[in-house]
């Protein structure tokens, strides 16, 4: 029986607020990207974003003006697209796994940015990776890519558990409840940090 990682993540994060749920915002974003984003990813974003999880992982939302997910995806994809990959292959070159000659960002045949950390790591979704089932790539902030054949829910669960899912040496376990810092939606706003349920750790 396959483990329900989404359920386990939701258990760790606690009751979702779902402040900005808007199916139309997702339809617009996915129409622009030309691909459906992972269902578990959208559920986590809808439940908690815009948010900073455990003081490191940032998630935007497609329905908000500040911390807008679509805008961040476009900006991030544009920045990554400026790199001349012919100057030298990146470590863990995603092109090999994806079977594509060019490394594209923000497109169905390339890498779509989903989230980032304050350590410079970027989590990407490759819709056509994993033999067409979709897979994740994480760039470690140093130019090296790591492929993880798992759902976003499993990746986030393992990240919260301190597993090395952003490259070698990337694991960092924070015992106790998961912290969730809502990102400020107006200048000068300082939302309080809240916590998920006790994990007994």
Buried (B, 14 or more C-beta within 10 A) or exposed (E): EEEBBBEBBBEBBBEBBEBBBEEEBBEBBBEEBEBEBBEBBBBBBBBBBBBBBBEBBBBBBBBBEBBBBBBBBBEBBEEBBEEEBEEEEBEBBBBEBBEBEEBBBBBEBBBBBBBBBEEEBBBBBBBBBBEEEBBBBBBBBEEBBBBBEBBBBBBBBBBBBBBEBBBEEBBBEBEEBBBBBBBEBEEEEEBEEBEBEEBEE
